[in-house]
Amino acid sequence: MTAFGRLNKSILNRAGQQSMLVRGLVTRALMLGFLEGGRRLAVGRNVALAIYGELVIGDSVMLADGCALEVGPNGRLVLGNNSFVGRHSVIRAEQSIEIGAHCIMAEHCTVRDQDHLVDPDERLNEKAAQTAPVVLESNVWIGAGVRVLKGVHIGEGSVVAANAVIRGHVPPGVVMGGIPARVLRSARKSVLG
């Protein structure tokens, strides 16, 4: 690539980043009564927000193209400082989802704090879905295509491998993978030797 080509690519990247920040400012202005925080919020193209409950966004959060945040009327969604939600990922909070600071969620992930009802009679009678809070502590990395189910608690510094399905409690500082996910190894080099 020529120096001119690299310069053009650099300019385009900066322009894209600036347009995401502008969309973040517009989003904050339009959602004044529903959105708490969000300084330096960066919003990609075609981001869907359906906020009926409480949305708390930390500083320097980035919502990539096509992701969706949904908060039910009694729900609360917290995105910590410097967190990233990848392209076409969905976060649905009917009760409570808390994502800590410096968390990275790759593309096509789903985080939900509720299950759909299995019993056909219950579905016909429109009974409420079962919910349980979800917590991702700080510095968690969620790989592409991961599904985080209701009641999950992921410990600080843990990594979840691509396409895993997470249930229950994940200890801090581990790598999880599989369906259902299990601990594969430590996420820290010093422990591995």
ROFIZA-162162 format. One line per 4 residues: number of its first residue (from 1); their letters; for each residue y, z, x of N, C-alpha, C. Coordinates in nm, 2 decimals. Atoms other than C-alpha are relative to their C-alpha. Layout:
NUM = a = Y/Z/X/Y/Z/X/Y/Z/X ~ ...
//
This chain:
1 = mtaf = -0.12/0.00/0.09/0.00/0.00/0.00/0.12/0.00/0.09 ~ -0.12/0.01/-0.08/0.34/-0.09/0.14/0.09/0.12/-0.03 ~ -0.09/-0.11/0.02/0.62/0.16/0.18/0.08/-0.01/-0.13 ~ -0.07/0.02/0.13/0.80/0.00/-0.11/-0.08/0.04/-0.12
5 = grln = 0.10/-0.03/0.11/0.49/0.04/-0.33/-0.01/0.15/-0.01 ~ 0.01/-0.15/0.00/0.46/0.41/-0.23/0.12/0.06/-0.06 ~ -0.13/-0.05/0.05/0.83/0.46/-0.31/0.00/-0.02/-0.15 ~ 0.00/0.03/0.14/0.80/0.30/-0.65/-0.10/0.09/-0.08
9 = ksil = 0.09/-0.09/0.06/0.49/0.51/-0.73/0.05/0.14/-0.01 ~ -0.06/-0.14/0.00/0.67/0.83/-0.63/0.11/0.01/-0.10 ~ -0.11/0.00/0.10/0.97/0.74/-0.84/-0.06/0.01/-0.14 ~ 0.07/0.00/0.13/0.74/0.67/-1.14/-0.06/0.14/-0.03
13 = nrag = 0.05/-0.13/0.02/0.56/1.00/-1.09/0.10/0.10/-0.04 ~ -0.10/-0.09/0.02/0.88/1.19/-1.08/0.06/-0.02/-0.14 ~ -0.05/0.03/0.13/1.01/1.01/-1.39/-0.10/0.05/-0.11 ~ 0.10/-0.05/0.10/0.68/1.10/-1.58/0.01/0.15/-0.01
17 = qqsm = -0.01/-0.14/0.00/0.72/1.46/-1.48/0.13/0.04/-0.07 ~ -0.12/-0.04/0.07/1.08/1.47/-1.60/-0.01/-0.03/-0.15 ~ 0.01/0.02/0.14/0.99/1.31/-1.93/-0.08/0.11/-0.07 ~ 0.09/-0.11/0.05/0.72/1.58/-1.98/0.09/0.13/-0.02
21 = lvrg = -0.09/-0.12/0.02/0.99/1.85/-1.92/0.10/-0.02/-0.11 ~ -0.09/0.03/0.11/1.23/1.68/-2.16/-0.08/0.02/-0.14 ~ 0.08/-0.02/0.13/0.95/1.67/-2.43/-0.03/0.15/-0.02 ~ 0.01/-0.14/0.01/0.90/2.04/-2.35/0.12/0.07/-0.06
25 = lvtr = -0.12/-0.05/0.06/1.26/2.12/-2.42/0.02/-0.03/-0.15 ~ -0.01/0.04/0.15/1.25/1.93/-2.75/-0.10/0.08/-0.08 ~ 0.10/-0.07/0.07/0.93/2.10/-2.85/0.05/0.15/-0.02 ~ -0.05/-0.14/0.02/1.08/2.45/-2.78/0.11/0.00/-0.10
29 = alml = -0.11/0.00/0.09/1.39/2.35/-2.98/-0.05/-0.02/-0.15 ~ 0.05/0.02/0.14/1.19/2.22/-3.28/-0.09/0.11/-0.05 ~ 0.09/-0.11/0.04/0.95/2.52/-3.28/0.07/0.14/0.02 ~ -0.07/-0.13/-0.03/1.22/2.79/-3.24/-0.06/0.12/-0.07
33 = gfle = 0.05/-0.12/0.07/1.07/3.02/-3.51/-0.14/0.03/0.03 ~ 0.14/-0.02/-0.02/0.71/2.97/-3.40/-0.04/0.02/0.14 ~ 0.03/0.00/-0.15/0.72/2.95/-3.02/0.07/0.11/0.07 ~ -0.06/-0.10/-0.08/0.78/3.24/-2.80/-0.02/-0.03/0.15
37 = ggrr = 0.01/0.03/-0.14/0.86/3.18/-2.43/0.01/-0.15/0.03 ~ 0.01/0.14/-0.03/0.79/2.85/-2.26/0.11/-0.06/0.08 ~ -0.09/0.06/-0.09/1.05/2.81/-2.00/-0.07/-0.10/0.09 ~ 0.05/0.11/-0.08/0.99/2.49/-1.80/-0.14/-0.05/-0.06
41 = lavg = 0.12/0.06/0.07/0.72/2.38/-2.06/0.00/-0.15/0.02 ~ 0.02/0.15/-0.02/0.59/2.03/-1.98/-0.10/-0.04/-0.10 ~ 0.08/0.05/0.11/0.45/1.84/-2.27/-0.03/-0.15/0.01 ~ 0.04/0.14/-0.01/0.26/1.51/-2.24/0.02/-0.08/-0.13
45 = rnva = -0.01/0.09/0.11/0.25/1.22/-2.48/-0.11/0.04/-0.11 ~ 0.10/-0.01/0.11/0.07/1.26/-2.82/-0.06/0.14/-0.01 ~ 0.05/-0.14/0.01/0.03/1.64/-2.80/0.02/0.05/-0.14 ~ 0.00/-0.04/0.14/-0.06/1.78/-3.14/0.02/0.16/-0.01
49 = laiy = -0.02/-0.15/0.02/0.08/2.13/-3.24/-0.01/0.03/-0.15 ~ 0.01/-0.05/0.14/-0.03/2.29/-3.57/0.00/0.15/0.01 ~ -0.03/-0.15/-0.03/0.12/2.64/-3.54/0.04/0.06/-0.13 ~ -0.03/-0.07/0.12/0.10/2.86/-3.85/0.01/0.15/0.03
53 = gelv = -0.01/-0.14/-0.05/0.06/3.19/-3.66/0.09/0.02/0.12 ~ -0.08/-0.03/-0.11/0.19/3.31/-3.33/-0.04/-0.08/0.13 ~ 0.02/0.08/-0.13/0.22/3.09/-3.01/0.09/0.06/0.10 ~ -0.07/-0.05/-0.11/0.32/3.26/-2.69/-0.03/-0.08/0.12
57 = igds = 0.02/0.09/-0.12/0.37/3.03/-2.39/0.07/0.06/0.12 ~ -0.06/-0.05/-0.12/0.44/3.15/-2.04/0.08/-0.11/0.07 ~ -0.08/0.10/-0.08/0.66/2.98/-1.78/-0.08/-0.10/0.07 ~ 0.06/0.11/-0.07/0.57/2.65/-1.63/-0.14/-0.04/-0.05
61 = vmla = 0.12/0.04/0.06/0.29/2.57/-1.87/0.00/-0.15/-0.02 ~ 0.01/0.14/0.02/0.17/2.21/-1.88/-0.10/-0.04/-0.11 ~ 0.09/0.05/0.10/0.02/2.05/-2.19/-0.02/-0.15/0.02 ~ 0.02/0.14/-0.03/-0.13/1.71/-2.09/-0.02/-0.09/-0.12
65 = dgca = 0.01/0.10/0.11/-0.15/1.39/-2.30/-0.11/0.03/-0.09 ~ 0.11/0.00/0.11/-0.34/1.41/-2.63/-0.06/0.14/-0.02 ~ 0.06/-0.12/0.03/-0.42/1.78/-2.62/0.05/0.06/-0.14 ~ -0.04/-0.06/0.13/-0.41/1.99/-2.94/-0.01/0.15/0.00
69 = levg = 0.00/-0.15/0.01/-0.31/2.35/-3.00/0.01/0.03/-0.15 ~ 0.00/-0.03/0.14/-0.39/2.49/-3.34/-0.01/0.16/-0.02 ~ 0.00/-0.15/0.03/-0.31/2.85/-3.46/0.01/0.02/-0.15 ~ 0.01/-0.03/0.14/-0.41/2.97/-3.80/0.10/0.10/-0.04
73 = pngr = -0.11/-0.09/0.05/-0.18/3.18/-4.02/-0.01/0.14/0.05 ~ 0.02/-0.14/-0.05/-0.33/3.51/-3.89/-0.04/0.00/0.15 ~ 0.04/0.01/-0.14/-0.39/3.38/-3.54/0.11/0.02/0.10 ~ -0.09/-0.01/-0.11/-0.24/3.43/-3.20/-0.06/-0.07/0.12
77 = lvlg = 0.04/0.08/-0.12/-0.26/3.20/-2.90/0.10/0.03/0.11 ~ -0.08/-0.03/-0.11/-0.13/3.31/-2.56/-0.04/-0.09/0.12 ~ 0.02/0.08/-0.12/-0.10/3.07/-2.26/0.08/0.06/0.11 ~ -0.07/-0.07/-0.11/-0.01/3.25/-1.94/0.08/-0.10/0.09
81 = nnsf = -0.08/0.07/-0.09/0.23/3.14/-1.67/-0.08/-0.10/0.08 ~ 0.06/0.10/-0.08/0.15/2.82/-1.48/-0.14/-0.04/-0.04 ~ 0.13/0.05/0.05/-0.15/2.73/-1.70/0.01/-0.14/-0.03 ~ 0.01/0.14/0.02/-0.26/2.38/-1.75/-0.11/-0.03/-0.11
85 = vgrh = 0.09/0.04/0.10/-0.43/2.23/-2.06/-0.02/-0.15/0.01 ~ 0.03/0.14/-0.03/-0.60/1.90/-1.98/0.00/-0.10/-0.12 ~ 0.00/0.11/0.10/-0.60/1.57/-2.16/-0.11/0.01/-0.11 ~ 0.09/0.00/0.12/-0.75/1.57/-2.51/-0.09/0.12/-0.02
89 = svir = 0.06/-0.13/0.02/-0.85/1.93/-2.49/0.05/0.07/-0.13 ~ -0.04/-0.06/0.12/-0.84/2.14/-2.81/-0.02/0.15/0.01 ~ 0.01/-0.14/0.00/-0.76/2.51/-2.84/0.03/0.04/-0.15 ~ -0.02/-0.04/0.15/-0.80/2.66/-3.20/-0.02/0.15/-0.01
93 = aeqs = 0.00/-0.14/0.02/-0.71/3.02/-3.26/0.02/0.04/-0.15 ~ -0.01/-0.05/0.14/-0.79/3.16/-3.60/0.03/0.15/0.00 ~ -0.02/-0.14/-0.02/-0.78/3.52/-3.47/0.08/0.02/0.12 ~ -0.07/-0.02/-0.13/-0.69/3.55/-3.10/-0.06/-0.07/0.11
97 = ieig = 0.05/0.06/-0.12/-0.72/3.35/-2.79/0.11/0.03/0.11 ~ -0.10/-0.03/-0.11/-0.55/3.47/-2.46/-0.05/-0.06/0.12 ~ 0.03/0.07/-0.12/-0.55/3.25/-2.16/0.10/0.05/0.11 ~ -0.08/-0.07/-0.11/-0.42/3.42/-1.84/0.08/-0.10/0.08
101 = ahci = -0.09/0.07/-0.09/-0.18/3.30/-1.57/-0.09/-0.09/0.09 ~ 0.06/0.09/-0.10/-0.28/3.01/-1.34/-0.14/-0.05/-0.04 ~ 0.13/0.05/0.05/-0.57/2.89/-1.56/0.01/-0.15/0.00 ~ 0.00/0.14/0.01/-0.67/2.53/-1.54/-0.12/-0.04/-0.09
105 = maeh = 0.10/0.05/0.09/-0.85/2.35/-1.82/0.00/-0.15/0.01 ~ 0.01/0.14/-0.02/-0.97/2.00/-1.75/0.00/-0.07/-0.13 ~ -0.01/0.08/0.12/-0.99/1.72/-2.00/-0.12/0.02/-0.09 ~ 0.10/0.00/0.10/-1.19/1.71/-2.32/-0.07/0.14/-0.01
109 = ctvr = 0.06/-0.13/0.02/-1.25/2.09/-2.34/0.03/0.05/-0.14 ~ -0.03/-0.06/0.13/-1.27/2.30/-2.65/-0.01/0.15/0.01 ~ 0.00/-0.15/0.00/-1.18/2.67/-2.69/0.02/0.04/-0.14 ~ -0.01/-0.05/0.14/-1.24/2.83/-3.03/-0.04/0.14/-0.01
113 = dqdh = 0.04/-0.14/0.03/-1.25/3.18/-3.16/-0.07/0.02/-0.13 ~ 0.07/-0.01/0.13/-1.44/3.10/-3.48/-0.12/-0.10/0.00 ~ 0.12/0.09/0.03/-1.77/2.95/-3.59/0.01/-0.05/-0.14 ~ 0.01/0.05/0.13/-1.82/2.72/-3.88/-0.12/0.06/-0.07
117 = lvdp = 0.12/-0.06/0.07/-2.05/2.86/-4.15/-0.11/-0.09/-0.01 ~ 0.12/0.08/0.01/-2.40/2.74/-4.15/-0.06/-0.01/-0.14 ~ 0.05/0.00/0.14/-2.51/2.85/-4.50/0.08/-0.09/-0.09 ~ -0.07/0.09/0.08/-2.43/2.57/-4.74/0.07/0.07/-0.12
121 = derl = -0.06/-0.07/0.11/-2.36/2.82/-5.03/0.14/0.06/0.05 ~ -0.12/-0.06/-0.06/-2.10/3.00/-4.81/0.11/-0.10/0.02 ~ -0.09/0.11/-0.02/-1.94/2.67/-4.72/0.06/-0.04/-0.13 ~ -0.05/0.05/0.14/-1.91/2.57/-5.09/0.09/0.11/-0.06
125 = neka = -0.08/-0.11/0.06/-1.76/2.91/-5.18/0.12/0.03/0.09 ~ -0.12/-0.01/-0.08/-1.50/2.87/-4.90/0.02/0.14/0.06 ~ -0.02/-0.13/-0.06/-1.57/3.20/-4.74/0.05/-0.02/0.14 ~ -0.06/0.01/-0.13/-1.39/3.27/-4.41/-0.11/-0.02/0.11
129 = aqta = 0.09/0.02/-0.12/-1.55/3.16/-4.08/0.00/0.13/0.07 ~ 0.01/-0.12/-0.09/-1.67/3.43/-3.84/0.09/-0.02/0.12 ~ -0.09/0.01/-0.12/-1.42/3.50/-3.57/-0.02/0.12/0.10 ~ 0.00/-0.10/-0.11/-1.41/3.70/-3.24/0.09/-0.05/0.11
133 = pvvl = -0.10/0.03/-0.10/-1.13/3.71/-2.98/-0.06/-0.07/0.12 ~ 0.04/0.06/-0.13/-1.15/3.49/-2.67/0.10/0.03/0.10 ~ -0.09/-0.03/-0.11/-1.01/3.59/-2.34/-0.04/-0.07/0.13 ~ 0.02/0.06/-0.13/-0.98/3.39/-2.02/0.10/0.07/0.09
137 = esnv = -0.09/-0.08/-0.09/-0.84/3.62/-1.74/0.07/-0.10/0.09 ~ -0.08/0.09/-0.08/-0.61/3.48/-1.48/-0.09/-0.08/0.11 ~ 0.06/0.09/-0.10/-0.70/3.20/-1.23/-0.14/-0.04/-0.03 ~ 0.12/0.05/0.04/-0.99/3.07/-1.43/0.01/-0.16/0.00
141 = wiga = 0.00/0.15/0.00/-1.09/2.70/-1.39/-0.12/-0.04/-0.09 ~ 0.10/0.05/0.09/-1.27/2.53/-1.68/-0.01/-0.15/0.02 ~ 0.03/0.14/-0.03/-1.43/2.20/-1.59/0.00/-0.09/-0.13 ~ -0.01/0.10/0.11/-1.42/1.88/-1.80/-0.12/0.02/-0.10
145 = gvrv = 0.10/0.00/0.11/-1.60/1.89/-2.14/-0.06/0.13/-0.03 ~ 0.05/-0.13/0.02/-1.66/2.26/-2.14/0.03/0.05/-0.15 ~ -0.02/-0.06/0.13/-1.71/2.44/-2.48/0.00/0.15/0.02 ~ -0.01/-0.15/0.00/-1.59/2.80/-2.50/-0.01/0.05/-0.14
149 = lkgv = 0.03/-0.04/0.14/-1.73/2.97/-2.81/0.07/0.14/-0.03 ~ -0.07/-0.12/0.04/-1.60/3.27/-3.01/-0.06/0.12/0.08 ~ 0.04/-0.12/-0.06/-1.61/3.61/-2.85/-0.02/0.00/0.15 ~ 0.02/0.02/-0.14/-1.62/3.48/-2.49/0.11/0.08/0.08
153 = hige = -0.10/-0.06/-0.09/-1.45/3.68/-2.21/-0.04/-0.05/0.14 ~ 0.02/0.06/-0.13/-1.42/3.50/-1.88/0.08/0.08/0.10 ~ -0.07/-0.08/-0.10/-1.34/3.72/-1.58/0.08/-0.08/0.10 ~ -0.10/0.06/-0.09/-1.07/3.66/-1.33/-0.06/-0.08/0.12
157 = gsvv = 0.04/0.08/-0.12/-1.12/3.38/-1.07/-0.13/-0.07/-0.02 ~ 0.12/0.07/0.03/-1.43/3.24/-1.24/0.02/-0.15/-0.02 ~ 0.00/0.14/0.01/-1.52/2.87/-1.25/-0.11/-0.04/-0.10 ~ 0.10/0.05/0.09/-1.70/2.69/-1.53/-0.03/-0.14/0.02
161 = aana = 0.03/0.14/-0.03/-1.88/2.37/-1.44/0.01/-0.09/-0.12 ~ -0.02/0.10/0.11/-1.83/2.05/-1.64/-0.11/0.00/-0.10 ~ 0.09/0.02/0.12/-2.00/2.02/-1.98/-0.08/0.13/-0.03 ~ 0.07/-0.12/0.03/-2.11/2.38/-1.99/0.04/0.05/-0.14
165 = virg = -0.03/-0.07/0.12/-2.13/2.58/-2.31/0.00/0.15/0.03 ~ -0.02/-0.14/-0.03/-2.00/2.94/-2.27/-0.01/0.09/-0.12 ~ 0.01/-0.10/0.10/-2.11/3.23/-2.48/0.00/0.14/0.07 ~ 0.00/-0.14/-0.06/-2.06/3.61/-2.42/0.10/0.02/0.11
169 = hvpp = -0.09/-0.04/-0.11/-1.92/3.76/-2.11/-0.03/-0.07/0.13 ~ 0.01/0.06/-0.13/-1.86/3.59/-1.78/0.06/0.09/0.10 ~ -0.05/-0.09/-0.10/-1.82/3.82/-1.48/0.11/-0.06/0.08 ~ -0.10/0.06/-0.08/-1.52/3.77/-1.25/-0.06/-0.06/0.13
173 = gvvm = 0.03/0.06/-0.12/-1.54/3.55/-0.95/-0.14/-0.07/0.02 ~ 0.12/0.07/0.00/-1.85/3.35/-1.04/0.01/-0.15/-0.04 ~ 0.00/0.14/0.05/-1.94/2.98/-1.10/-0.11/0.00/-0.10 ~ 0.09/0.01/0.11/-2.11/2.92/-1.43/-0.03/-0.15/-0.03
177 = ggip = 0.03/0.13/0.04/-2.29/2.61/-1.55/-0.12/-0.01/-0.09 ~ 0.12/0.02/0.09/-2.55/2.48/-1.80/0.03/0.01/-0.14 ~ -0.01/-0.01/0.15/-2.62/2.48/-2.17/-0.12/0.08/-0.04 ~ -0.12/-0.08/-0.01/-2.61/2.77/-2.24/0.03/0.03/0.15
181 = arvl = -0.04/-0.03/-0.14/-2.42/2.86/-1.92/-0.06/0.12/0.06 ~ 0.05/-0.12/-0.07/-2.56/3.10/-1.66/0.07/0.00/0.13 ~ -0.06/-0.01/-0.13/-2.43/3.23/-1.33/-0.08/-0.08/0.10 ~ 0.06/0.08/-0.11/-2.50/2.98/-1.05/0.02/0.06/0.14
185 = rsar = -0.03/-0.06/-0.13/-2.33/3.15/-0.76/0.14/0.07/0.00 ~ -0.13/-0.06/-0.01/-2.02/3.33/-0.64/0.10/-0.11/0.02 ~ -0.11/0.09/-0.02/-1.69/3.15/-0.65/0.07/0.02/0.13 ~ -0.08/-0.04/-0.12/-1.57/3.32/-0.33/-0.08/-0.04/0.12
189 = ksvl = 0.06/0.04/-0.12/-1.65/3.17/0.01/-0.05/0.12/0.08 ~ 0.03/-0.12/-0.09/-1.65/3.51/0.19/-0.13/0.07/-0.05 ~ 0.12/-0.06/0.05/-1.93/3.63/-0.03/-0.12/-0.09/0.03 ~ 0.11/0.09/-0.03/-2.14/3.32/0.04/-0.04/0.00/0.14
193 = g = 0.03/0.00/-0.14/-2.12/3.36/0.41/0.02/-0.13/0.07
//
